[in-house]
Structure formats: structure tokens, C-alpha cells
Amino acid sequence: MNTLQQYDSAIQSCRDIFLKKTQDYGTSWRVYRTISIVDQIYIKAKRIRTIQEKGTQKVGDDLISEFKGILNYSIIGLIQLQLATDETEELPVQQVENLYNDQVNRAKRLMEDKNHDYGEAWRQMSQESFADLILAKLLRIKQILKNDGKTIASEGIDANFFDIMNYSVFALILIDENIHSA
């Protein structure tokens, strides 16, 4: 498989989970503010890092499910940034799927552009680096929020969510290729 096929495959498994959970729970995530989404991703990224450092885990969820969760929360963050806070909390599943796919398409185009310029350098990166980069992006988002969403010379919150999303896809691809452990 080539990168685009691998990307689509990783996304499809995340999308399937997301849409099933939407059917189970509705769009209860609509109540999340950006900081809450950041904290949800932080919990997952911190767990990945802790397991990497300790070399063991006690809770059954594997790292694959954590990276999928990070990806899906990133998409929630992007959707929340797009939708007005006073809009309805409950969205139809088809609308959610469309919103999800819109964000995926934007992230995939970004990935293609960066892969062109960086020559798929991510294929040589460690899983530890993906966890660290995700944690750094979360800290950046927190600082942007402290600055009332304003930046002087940096990308905004959405750019950080897109990077987090793509790092998660890369980690899932490398796990699937048995280059990184699950």
C-alpha cells in the first residue's frame, strides 16, 4: 500500500468508531469547550508516553485505541471550532459524518503537501516522538487559549489540531507496518 491508501485505511477505522459512538451517545461532545478537548487528548497522549517510559501497562486499552481516540478528539476540536457554540447540541449522524469527512479532507491535503516538502520524514520517526509532538501541540493550544485565541507569528488552534491528527495517523500506519509496537 502507498501512503494515501494507508492514510485512508487508518482514517476509516477511526471514522467507523466515531460514527458508531455517535449513534450510541449522540453528539454529547458538543458541550466540550476547546480546553476540554485538549485535556481529553492530553490524557491519552500522556498515557501513551507513560506506557512508553514504563514499558508496561495495567489497563487493557492498547496504544492503537489511544491514537485513534486522539485522532477523533482532534476532529471534534476542529468541528467545534467550525460550529457556533449556540448551535444545537444534537446533530444528525449524516451531518456529523459530513463534518468529519470535511476535516479529514483538509488534514489529508495538508499531509500531502508536507509529505512533498519533507519527503515522508515521519516514516523514520519514533513513536515516542509522535507522543512528544502531540503533547507539545497541546501545550501550544493551551497557550493560545490563554492569549484569547490570538497569535502574533504562529499558526492557530486549528493548525495544531490538524498536526495532532496527522501525527496520530502516522503512528497508526507505523504500528500497522509493525515498525512501532502497539
Backbone as JSON Lines, residues from 0, in Angstrom:
{"i":0,"aa":"M","n":[0.84,-1.19,0.0],"ca":[0.0,0.0,0.0],"c":[0.88,1.25,0.0]}
{"i":1,"aa":"N","n":[0.4,2.28,-0.63],"ca":[1.11,3.55,-0.59],"c":[0.56,4.41,0.55]}
{"i":2,"aa":"T","n":[1.2,5.53,0.78],"ca":[0.84,6.39,1.91],"c":[-0.62,6.81,1.87]}
{"i":3,"aa":"L","n":[-1.12,7.21,0.71],"ca":[-2.51,7.67,0.63],"c":[-3.48,6.55,0.99]}
{"i":4,"aa":"Q","n":[-3.21,5.34,0.55],"ca":[-4.07,4.21,0.9],"c":[-3.97,3.91,2.39]}
{"i":5,"aa":"Q","n":[-2.77,3.95,2.92],"ca":[-2.58,3.7,4.35],"c":[-3.29,4.78,5.18]}
{"i":6,"aa":"Y","n":[-3.19,6.01,4.72],"ca":[-3.85,7.12,5.4],"c":[-5.35,6.89,5.42]}
{"i":7,"aa":"D","n":[-5.91,6.57,4.26],"ca":[-7.36,6.33,4.16],"c":[-7.79,5.16,5.04]}
{"i":8,"aa":"S","n":[-6.98,4.12,5.09],"ca":[-7.31,2.95,5.91],"c":[-7.32,3.31,7.4]}
{"i":9,"aa":"A","n":[-6.31,4.05,7.84],"ca":[-6.26,4.46,9.25],"c":[-7.45,5.34,9.59]}
{"i":10,"aa":"I","n":[-7.76,6.28,8.7],"ca":[-8.9,7.17,8.93],"c":[-10.2,6.39,8.97]}
{"i":11,"aa":"Q","n":[-10.35,5.42,8.07],"ca":[-11.6,4.66,8.01],"c":[-11.87,3.94,9.33]}
{"i":12,"aa":"S","n":[-10.84,3.36,9.92],"ca":[-11.05,2.66,11.2],"c":[-11.45,3.65,12.29]}
{"i":13,"aa":"C","n":[-10.87,4.85,12.27],"ca":[-11.24,5.88,13.25],"c":[-12.65,6.4,12.99]}
{"i":14,"aa":"R","n":[-12.98,6.62,11.73],"ca":[-14.32,7.11,11.36],"c":[-15.38,6.11,11.79]}
{"i":15,"aa":"D","n":[-15.13,4.82,11.58],"ca":[-16.1,3.79,11.96],"c":[-16.41,3.87,13.46]}
{"i":16,"aa":"I","n":[-15.37,3.98,14.26],"ca":[-15.56,4.09,15.71],"c":[-16.34,5.36,16.05]}
{"i":17,"aa":"F","n":[-15.95,6.47,15.44],"ca":[-16.57,7.76,15.71],"c":[-18.06,7.73,15.41]}
{"i":18,"aa":"L","n":[-18.42,7.19,14.26],"ca":[-19.83,7.17,13.86],"c":[-20.64,6.2,14.7]}
{"i":19,"aa":"K","n":[-20.05,5.08,15.09],"ca":[-20.75,4.15,15.99],"c":[-20.99,4.79,17.34]}
{"i":20,"aa":"K","n":[-19.99,5.5,17.85],"ca":[-20.17,6.18,19.13],"c":[-21.18,7.32,19.01]}
{"i":21,"aa":"T","n":[-21.23,7.95,17.84],"ca":[-22.24,8.99,17.62],"c":[-23.63,8.39,17.67]}
{"i":22,"aa":"Q","n":[-23.78,7.19,17.13],"ca":[-25.09,6.52,17.21],"c":[-25.42,6.13,18.64]}
{"i":23,"aa":"D","n":[-24.41,5.71,19.39],"ca":[-24.63,5.32,20.79],"c":[-24.9,6.52,21.7]}
{"i":24,"aa":"Y","n":[-24.09,7.57,21.57],"ca":[-24.12,8.68,22.52],"c":[-24.69,9.97,21.95]}
{"i":25,"aa":"G","n":[-24.99,10.0,20.66],"ca":[-25.37,11.26,20.05],"c":[-24.15,12.16,19.96]}
{"i":26,"aa":"T","n":[-24.38,13.44,19.91],"ca":[-23.25,14.38,19.83],"c":[-23.07,15.09,21.17]}
{"i":27,"aa":"S","n":[-23.0,14.28,22.21],"ca":[-22.79,14.83,23.55],"c":[-21.5,15.64,23.63]}
{"i":28,"aa":"W","n":[-20.55,15.37,22.75],"ca":[-19.29,16.11,22.72],"c":[-19.49,17.58,22.34]}
{"i":29,"aa":"R","n":[-20.66,17.94,21.88],"ca":[-20.91,19.35,21.52],"c":[-20.82,20.28,22.74]}
{"i":30,"aa":"V","n":[-20.91,19.73,23.94],"ca":[-20.8,20.57,25.13],"c":[-19.34,20.9,25.47]}
{"i":31,"aa":"Y","n":[-18.39,20.2,24.87],"ca":[-16.97,20.44,25.15],"c":[-16.52,21.8,24.65]}
{"i":32,"aa":"R","n":[-15.82,22.49,25.51],"ca":[-15.09,23.68,25.08],"c":[-13.71,23.22,24.6]}
{"i":33,"aa":"T","n":[-13.01,24.08,23.92],"ca":[-11.71,23.7,23.35],"c":[-10.77,23.16,24.41]}
{"i":34,"aa":"I","n":[-10.72,23.79,25.57],"ca":[-9.81,23.33,26.62],"c":[-10.16,21.91,27.07]}
{"i":35,"aa":"S","n":[-11.43,21.56,27.09],"ca":[-11.83,20.21,27.49],"c":[-11.38,19.18,26.46]}
{"i":36,"aa":"I","n":[-11.44,19.54,25.21],"ca":[-10.98,18.65,24.15],"c":[-9.47,18.47,24.26]}
{"i":37,"aa":"V","n":[-8.77,19.56,24.5],"ca":[-7.32,19.5,24.7],"c":[-6.99,18.57,25.86]}
{"i":38,"aa":"D","n":[-7.73,18.68,26.95],"ca":[-7.48,17.83,28.11],"c":[-7.77,16.36,27.82]}
{"i":39,"aa":"Q","n":[-8.8,16.07,27.04],"ca":[-9.09,14.69,26.66],"c":[-7.94,14.1,25.84]}
{"i":40,"aa":"I","n":[-7.43,14.88,24.91],"ca":[-6.29,14.41,24.1],"c":[-5.05,14.27,24.99]}
{"i":41,"aa":"Y","n":[-4.87,15.22,25.9],"ca":[-3.72,15.18,26.81],"c":[-3.7,13.88,27.62]}
{"i":42,"aa":"I","n":[-4.85,13.5,28.14],"ca":[-4.94,12.26,28.93],"c":[-4.44,11.08,28.11]}
{"i":43,"aa":"K","n":[-4.87,10.99,26.87],"ca":[-4.49,9.87,26.01],"c":[-3.01,9.93,25.64]}
{"i":44,"aa":"A","n":[-2.51,11.11,25.29],"ca":[-1.1,11.24,24.92],"c":[-0.2,10.99,26.12]}
{"i":45,"aa":"K","n":[-0.61,11.46,27.27],"ca":[0.17,11.24,28.49],"c":[0.21,9.75,28.84]}
{"i":46,"aa":"R","n":[-0.91,9.05,28.63],"ca":[-0.93,7.6,28.87],"c":[0.04,6.9,27.92]}
{"i":47,"aa":"I","n":[0.04,7.28,26.65],"ca":[0.96,6.68,25.69],"c":[2.4,6.89,26.16]}
{"i":48,"aa":"R","n":[2.72,8.1,26.54],"ca":[4.09,8.42,26.98],"c":[4.46,7.64,28.23]}
{"i":49,"aa":"T","n":[3.54,7.54,29.17],"ca":[3.82,6.79,30.41],"c":[4.08,5.32,30.12]}
{"i":50,"aa":"I","n":[3.27,4.73,29.26],"ca":[3.47,3.32,28.88],"c":[4.8,3.15,28.17]}
{"i":51,"aa":"Q","n":[5.13,4.09,27.3],"ca":[6.43,4.03,26.6],"c":[7.58,4.07,27.6]}
{"i":52,"aa":"E","n":[7.47,4.93,28.6],"ca":[8.55,5.09,29.57],"c":[8.65,3.91,30.53]}
{"i":53,"aa":"K","n":[7.5,3.38,30.95],"ca":[7.5,2.28,31.92],"c":[7.66,0.92,31.24]}
{"i":54,"aa":"G","n":[7.27,0.84,29.97],"ca":[7.39,-0.42,29.25],"c":[6.3,-1.42,29.57]}
{"i":55,"aa":"T","n":[5.36,-1.04,30.41],"ca":[4.24,-1.92,30.75],"c":[2.98,-1.08,30.89]}
{"i":56,"aa":"Q","n":[1.85,-1.8,30.89],"ca":[0.58,-1.12,31.13],"c":[-0.3,-2.02,31.96]}
{"i":57,"aa":"K","n":[-1.24,-1.42,32.69],"ca":[-2.15,-2.18,33.54],"c":[-3.58,-2.15,33.04]}
{"i":58,"aa":"V","n":[-3.93,-1.15,32.22],"ca":[-5.27,-1.04,31.66],"c":[-5.23,-1.65,30.26]}
{"i":59,"aa":"G","n":[-6.26,-2.38,29.9],"ca":[-6.27,-3.16,28.68],"c":[-6.23,-2.4,27.37]}
{"i":60,"aa":"D","n":[-6.7,-1.16,27.32],"ca":[-6.72,-0.43,26.05],"c":[-5.31,-0.31,25.48]}
{"i":61,"aa":"D","n":[-5.14,-0.72,24.23],"ca":[-3.82,-0.67,23.62],"c":[-3.51,0.72,23.07]}
{"i":62,"aa":"L","n":[-2.27,0.91,22.61],"ca":[-1.87,2.21,22.1],"c":[-2.61,2.56,20.82]}
{"i":63,"aa":"I","n":[-3.0,1.57,20.05],"ca":[-3.77,1.83,18.84],"c":[-5.06,2.57,19.18]}
{"i":64,"aa":"S","n":[-5.76,2.08,20.19],"ca":[-7.02,2.74,20.56],"c":[-6.78,4.15,21.09]}
{"i":65,"aa":"E","n":[-5.63,4.38,21.73],"ca":[-5.32,5.72,22.22],"c":[-5.04,6.68,21.06]}
{"i":66,"aa":"F","n":[-4.27,6.23,20.07],"ca":[-4.01,7.09,18.91],"c":[-5.29,7.35,18.13]}
{"i":67,"aa":"K","n":[-6.16,6.36,18.03],"ca":[-7.45,6.57,17.37],"c":[-8.29,7.58,18.14]}
{"i":68,"aa":"G","n":[-8.28,7.48,19.46],"ca":[-9.01,8.44,20.27],"c":[-8.46,9.86,20.12]}
{"i":69,"aa":"I","n":[-7.15,9.98,20.08],"ca":[-6.52,11.29,19.86],"c":[-6.96,11.87,18.52]}
{"i":70,"aa":"L","n":[-6.95,11.05,17.5],"ca":[-7.37,11.5,16.17],"c":[-8.82,11.97,16.2]}
{"i":71,"aa":"N","n":[-9.68,11.16,16.79],"ca":[-11.11,11.53,16.81],"c":[-11.38,12.76,17.66]}
{"i":72,"aa":"Y","n":[-10.68,12.92,18.78],"ca":[-10.85,14.14,19.57],"c":[-10.32,15.36,18.81]}
{"i":73,"aa":"S","n":[-9.27,15.18,18.02],"ca":[-8.78,16.29,17.19],"c":[-9.85,16.74,16.21]}
{"i":74,"aa":"I","n":[-10.54,15.77,15.63],"ca":[-11.61,16.11,14.69],"c":[-12.75,16.79,15.43]}
{"i":75,"aa":"I","n":[-13.07,16.33,16.62],"ca":[-14.09,17.01,17.42],"c":[-13.66,18.46,17.64]}
{"i":76,"aa":"G","n":[-12.4,18.67,17.99],"ca":[-11.9,20.03,18.2],"c":[-12.06,20.89,16.96]}
{"i":77,"aa":"L","n":[-11.74,20.34,15.81],"ca":[-11.87,21.1,14.56],"c":[-13.33,21.39,14.23]}
{"i":78,"aa":"I","n":[-14.19,20.42,14.46],"ca":[-15.62,20.64,14.21],"c":[-16.16,21.71,15.16]}
{"i":79,"aa":"Q","n":[-15.77,21.63,16.43],"ca":[-16.24,22.61,17.4],"c":[-15.78,24.02,17.05]}
{"i":80,"aa":"L","n":[-14.55,24.14,16.52],"ca":[-14.07,25.46,16.11],"c":[-14.89,26.0,14.94]}
{"i":81,"aa":"Q","n":[-15.4,25.09,14.12],"ca":[-16.16,25.47,12.94],"c":[-17.6,25.86,13.27]}
{"i":82,"aa":"L","n":[-18.2,25.16,14.22],"ca":[-19.6,25.38,14.56],"c":[-19.74,26.45,15.63]}
{"i":83,"aa":"A","n":[-20.78,27.21,15.55],"ca":[-21.07,28.21,16.58],"c":[-21.48,27.5,17.87]}
{"i":84,"aa":"T","n":[-21.1,28.08,18.99],"ca":[-21.42,27.45,20.27],"c":[-22.91,27.49,20.58]}
{"i":85,"aa":"D","n":[-23.64,28.39,19.94],"ca":[-25.07,28.46,20.22],"c":[-25.9,27.57,19.29]}
{"i":86,"aa":"E","n":[-25.22,26.84,18.41],"ca":[-25.95,25.9,17.56],"c":[-26.42,24.72,18.39]}
{"i":87,"aa":"T","n":[-27.35,24.0,17.84],"ca":[-27.9,22.84,18.53],"c":[-26.81,21.87,18.95]}
{"i":88,"aa":"E","n":[-27.02,21.27,20.11],"ca":[-26.05,20.29,20.59],"c":[-26.19,18.96,19.87]}
{"i":89,"aa":"E","n":[-27.39,18.6,19.5],"ca":[-27.61,17.29,18.86],"c":[-27.62,17.47,17.35]}
{"i":90,"aa":"L","n":[-26.7,16.77,16.71],"ca":[-26.59,16.82,15.25],"c":[-26.92,15.46,14.67]}
{"i":91,"aa":"P","n":[-27.56,15.42,13.5],"ca":[-27.84,14.13,12.85],"c":[-26.54,13.43,12.45]}
{"i":92,"aa":"V","n":[-26.56,12.12,12.49],"ca":[-25.37,11.32,12.18],"c":[-24.82,11.67,10.8]}
{"i":93,"aa":"Q","n":[-25.67,11.86,9.82],"ca":[-25.2,12.18,8.47],"c":[-24.46,13.52,8.44]}
{"i":94,"aa":"Q","n":[-24.96,14.5,9.18],"ca":[-24.27,15.79,9.25],"c":[-22.91,15.63,9.94]}
{"i":95,"aa":"V","n":[-22.88,14.84,10.99],"ca":[-21.63,14.59,11.7],"c":[-20.63,13.92,10.76]}
{"i":96,"aa":"E","n":[-21.09,12.95,10.0],"ca":[-20.2,12.27,9.06],"c":[-19.65,13.26,8.02]}
{"i":97,"aa":"N","n":[-20.5,14.14,7.53],"ca":[-20.05,15.15,6.57],"c":[-19.02,16.1,7.18]}
{"i":98,"aa":"L","n":[-19.28,16.54,8.4],"ca":[-18.34,17.42,9.1],"c":[-17.0,16.7,9.33]}
{"i":99,"aa":"Y","n":[-17.08,15.44,9.73],"ca":[-15.89,14.61,9.95],"c":[-15.09,14.51,8.66]}
{"i":100,"aa":"N","n":[-15.77,14.17,7.58],"ca":[-15.09,13.99,6.3],"c":[-14.46,15.28,5.8]}
{"i":101,"aa":"D","n":[-15.1,16.41,6.04],"ca":[-14.53,17.7,5.65],"c":[-13.18,17.93,6.34]}
{"i":102,"aa":"Q","n":[-13.14,17.65,7.63],"ca":[-11.89,17.85,8.37],"c":[-10.81,16.85,7.92]}
{"i":103,"aa":"V","n":[-11.22,15.62,7.66],"ca":[-10.28,14.62,7.16],"c":[-9.68,15.06,5.82]}
{"i":104,"aa":"N","n":[-10.52,15.57,4.94],"ca":[-10.04,16.01,3.63],"c":[-9.03,17.15,3.77]}
{"i":105,"aa":"R","n":[-9.3,18.06,4.66],"ca":[-8.36,19.17,4.89],"c":[-7.04,18.65,5.47]}
{"i":106,"aa":"A","n":[-7.13,17.72,6.41],"ca":[-5.92,17.16,7.02],"c":[-5.12,16.36,6.01]}
{"i":107,"aa":"K","n":[-5.8,15.63,5.16],"ca":[-5.11,14.81,4.16],"c":[-4.38,15.7,3.15]}
{"i":108,"aa":"R","n":[-5.01,16.79,2.72],"ca":[-4.32,17.71,1.8],"c":[-3.08,18.3,2.46]}
{"i":109,"aa":"L","n":[-3.19,18.66,3.73],"ca":[-2.05,19.18,4.47],"c":[-0.94,18.13,4.53]}
{"i":110,"aa":"M","n":[-1.32,16.89,4.83],"ca":[-0.34,15.81,4.89],"c":[0.36,15.64,3.55]}
{"i":111,"aa":"E","n":[-0.39,15.67,2.46],"ca":[0.2,15.51,1.14],"c":[1.2,16.64,0.85]}
{"i":112,"aa":"D","n":[0.84,17.86,1.19],"ca":[1.73,18.99,0.98],"c":[3.01,18.86,1.81]}
{"i":113,"aa":"K","n":[2.85,18.49,3.07],"ca":[4.02,18.35,3.94],"c":[4.87,17.16,3.52]}
{"i":114,"aa":"N","n":[4.23,16.06,3.1],"ca":[5.0,14.91,2.62],"c":[5.83,15.29,1.4]}
{"i":115,"aa":"H","n":[5.28,16.12,0.56],"ca":[6.03,16.58,-0.62],"c":[7.29,17.31,-0.19]}
{"i":116,"aa":"D","n":[7.13,18.23,0.76],"ca":[8.26,19.05,1.18],"c":[9.24,18.33,2.09]}
{"i":117,"aa":"Y","n":[8.74,17.44,2.94],"ca":[9.59,16.77,3.93],"c":[9.99,15.35,3.53]}
{"i":118,"aa":"G","n":[9.51,14.87,2.4],"ca":[9.92,13.55,1.92],"c":[9.54,12.41,2.85]}
{"i":119,"aa":"E","n":[8.37,12.49,3.45],"ca":[7.88,11.46,4.37],"c":[8.86,11.16,5.5]}
{"i":120,"aa":"A","n":[9.45,12.21,6.04],"ca":[10.39,12.05,7.15],"c":[9.76,11.33,8.33]}
{"i":121,"aa":"W","n":[8.43,11.42,8.47],"ca":[7.73,10.8,9.59],"c":[7.95,9.29,9.62]}
{"i":122,"aa":"R","n":[8.25,8.69,8.48],"ca":[8.47,7.23,8.45],"c":[9.72,6.83,9.23]}
{"i":123,"aa":"Q","n":[10.61,7.77,9.48],"ca":[11.84,7.49,10.22],"c":[11.74,7.92,11.68]}
{"i":124,"aa":"M","n":[10.59,8.44,12.08],"ca":[10.43,8.95,13.43],"c":[10.01,7.84,14.39]}
{"i":125,"aa":"S","n":[10.32,8.05,15.65],"ca":[9.93,7.09,16.69],"c":[8.51,7.39,17.17]}
{"i":126,"aa":"Q","n":[7.9,6.35,17.74],"ca":[6.58,6.53,18.33],"c":[6.66,7.51,19.51]}
{"i":127,"aa":"E","n":[7.79,7.5,20.2],"ca":[7.99,8.43,21.31],"c":[7.92,9.87,20.81]}
{"i":128,"aa":"S","n":[8.48,10.13,19.64],"ca":[8.44,11.48,19.08],"c":[7.02,11.91,18.77]}
{"i":129,"aa":"F","n":[6.21,10.99,18.25],"ca":[4.81,11.35,17.97],"c":[4.1,11.74,19.25]}
{"i":130,"aa":"A","n":[4.3,10.98,20.32],"ca":[3.67,11.32,21.6],"c":[4.16,12.68,22.09]}
{"i":131,"aa":"D","n":[5.46,12.93,22.01],"ca":[6.02,14.2,22.47],"c":[5.5,15.36,21.63]}
{"i":132,"aa":"L","n":[5.45,15.18,20.32],"ca":[4.96,16.25,19.43],"c":[3.49,16.57,19.72]}
{"i":133,"aa":"I","n":[2.71,15.53,19.97],"ca":[1.3,15.75,20.3],"c":[1.18,16.53,21.6]}
{"i":134,"aa":"L","n":[1.95,16.14,22.61],"ca":[1.92,16.86,23.88],"c":[2.36,18.32,23.7]}
{"i":135,"aa":"A","n":[3.38,18.57,22.88],"ca":[3.84,19.94,22.63],"c":[2.75,20.76,21.94]}
{"i":136,"aa":"K","n":[2.07,20.15,20.97],"ca":[0.99,20.86,20.27],"c":[-0.14,21.2,21.24]}
{"i":137,"aa":"L","n":[-0.42,20.33,22.18],"ca":[-1.46,20.6,23.18],"c":[-1.06,21.78,24.06]}
{"i":138,"aa":"L","n":[0.21,21.82,24.45],"ca":[0.68,22.96,25.25],"c":[0.58,24.26,24.45]}
{"i":139,"aa":"R","n":[0.85,24.19,23.16],"ca":[0.71,25.38,22.31],"c":[-0.75,25.84,22.27]}
{"i":140,"aa":"I","n":[-1.67,24.89,22.12],"ca":[-3.09,25.26,22.09],"c":[-3.48,25.91,23.42]}
{"i":141,"aa":"K","n":[-3.02,25.34,24.53],"ca":[-3.34,25.93,25.84],"c":[-2.83,27.37,25.93]}
{"i":142,"aa":"Q","n":[-1.64,27.61,25.42],"ca":[-1.1,28.97,25.47],"c":[-1.9,29.9,24.57]}
{"i":143,"aa":"I","n":[-2.29,29.43,23.4],"ca":[-3.11,30.25,22.5],"c":[-4.44,30.59,23.19]}
{"i":144,"aa":"L","n":[-5.03,29.62,23.88],"ca":[-6.27,29.89,24.6],"c":[-6.06,30.94,25.69]}
{"i":145,"aa":"K","n":[-4.91,30.87,26.39],"ca":[-4.6,31.88,27.41],"c":[-4.45,33.26,26.77]}
{"i":146,"aa":"N","n":[-4.06,33.28,25.5],"ca":[-3.91,34.53,24.75],"c":[-5.21,34.91,24.02]}
{"i":147,"aa":"D","n":[-6.33,34.4,24.52],"ca":[-7.65,34.68,23.94],"c":[-7.73,34.31,22.46]}
{"i":148,"aa":"G","n":[-7.01,33.24,22.09],"ca":[-7.07,32.73,20.72],"c":[-6.23,33.5,19.72]}
{"i":149,"aa":"K","n":[-5.48,34.47,20.19],"ca":[-4.69,35.31,19.29],"c":[-3.25,34.82,19.23]}
{"i":150,"aa":"T","n":[-2.66,34.9,18.05],"ca":[-1.25,34.6,17.87],"c":[-0.61,35.77,17.14]}
{"i":151,"aa":"I","n":[0.68,35.95,17.34],"ca":[1.42,37.03,16.7],"c":[2.12,36.5,15.45]}
{"i":152,"aa":"A","n":[2.82,35.38,15.6],"ca":[3.61,34.86,14.49],"c":[3.39,33.37,14.27]}
{"i":153,"aa":"S","n":[2.43,32.8,14.95],"ca":[2.25,31.35,14.93],"c":[0.93,30.95,14.3]}
{"i":154,"aa":"E","n":[0.85,29.68,13.95],"ca":[-0.4,29.14,13.44],"c":[-1.41,29.08,14.57]}
{"i":155,"aa":"G","n":[-2.67,28.96,14.21],"ca":[-3.73,28.95,15.2],"c":[-4.02,27.58,15.77]}
{"i":156,"aa":"I","n":[-5.09,27.52,16.53],"ca":[-5.52,26.29,17.19],"c":[-5.8,25.21,16.16]}
{"i":157,"aa":"D","n":[-6.47,25.56,15.08],"ca":[-6.83,24.56,14.08],"c":[-5.61,23.88,13.48]}
{"i":158,"aa":"A","n":[-4.56,24.63,13.19],"ca":[-3.33,24.05,12.62],"c":[-2.73,23.02,13.57]}
{"i":159,"aa":"N","n":[-2.79,23.29,14.85],"ca":[-2.26,22.34,15.84],"c":[-3.11,21.08,15.89]}
{"i":160,"aa":"F","n":[-4.43,21.23,15.84],"ca":[-5.29,20.04,15.79],"c":[-5.02,19.21,14.53]}
{"i":161,"aa":"F","n":[-4.82,19.87,13.4],"ca":[-4.51,19.13,12.17],"c":[-3.19,18.36,12.31]}
{"i":162,"aa":"D","n":[-2.18,18.98,12.9],"ca":[-0.91,18.28,13.09],"c":[-1.08,17.1,14.04]}
{"i":163,"aa":"I","n":[-1.81,17.28,15.12],"ca":[-2.05,16.19,16.06],"c":[-2.75,15.04,15.34]}
{"i":164,"aa":"M","n":[-3.72,15.38,14.54],"ca":[-4.45,14.37,13.78],"c":[-3.5,13.59,12.87]}
{"i":165,"aa":"N","n":[-2.66,14.3,12.13],"ca":[-1.76,13.62,11.2],"c":[-0.68,12.82,11.93]}
{"i":166,"aa":"Y","n":[-0.18,13.31,13.06],"ca":[0.77,12.5,13.84],"c":[0.13,11.19,14.28]}
{"i":167,"aa":"S","n":[-1.14,11.25,14.64],"ca":[-1.85,10.04,15.05],"c":[-1.98,9.06,13.88]}
{"i":168,"aa":"V","n":[-2.3,9.57,12.71],"ca":[-2.38,8.71,11.52],"c":[-1.02,8.06,11.26]}
{"i":169,"aa":"F","n":[0.04,8.85,11.33],"ca":[1.37,8.31,11.08],"c":[1.71,7.2,12.08]}
{"i":170,"aa":"A","n":[1.39,7.43,13.35],"ca":[1.64,6.41,14.36],"c":[0.86,5.14,14.05]}
{"i":171,"aa":"L","n":[-0.4,5.28,13.65],"ca":[-1.22,4.11,13.32],"c":[-0.66,3.37,12.11]}
{"i":172,"aa":"I","n":[-0.18,4.09,11.13],"ca":[0.41,3.45,9.94],"c":[1.65,2.66,10.34]}
{"i":173,"aa":"L","n":[2.52,3.26,11.14],"ca":[3.76,2.58,11.53],"c":[3.49,1.4,12.45]}
{"i":174,"aa":"I","n":[2.47,1.48,13.27],"ca":[2.06,0.32,14.07],"c":[1.57,-0.8,13.16]}
{"i":175,"aa":"D","n":[0.75,-0.42,12.18],"ca":[0.22,-1.41,11.23],"c":[1.35,-2.07,10.44]}
{"i":176,"aa":"E","n":[2.41,-1.35,10.15],"ca":[3.55,-1.91,9.42],"c":[4.5,-2.68,10.35]}
{"i":177,"aa":"N","n":[4.15,-2.79,11.63],"ca":[4.98,-3.45,12.64],"c":[6.33,-2.78,12.85]}
{"i":178,"aa":"I","n":[6.38,-1.49,12.55],"ca":[7.6,-0.72,12.79],"c":[7.58,-0.2,14.22]}
{"i":179,"aa":"H","n":[6.4,0.14,14.72],"ca":[6.23,0.55,16.1],"c":[5.38,-0.49,16.8]}
{"i":180,"aa":"S","n":[5.53,-0.56,18.11],"ca":[4.74,-1.53,18.89],"c":[3.35,-0.96,19.18]}
{"i":181,"aa":"A","n":[2.44,-1.86,19.43],"ca":[1.06,-1.47,19.76],"c":[0.89,-1.53,21.24]}
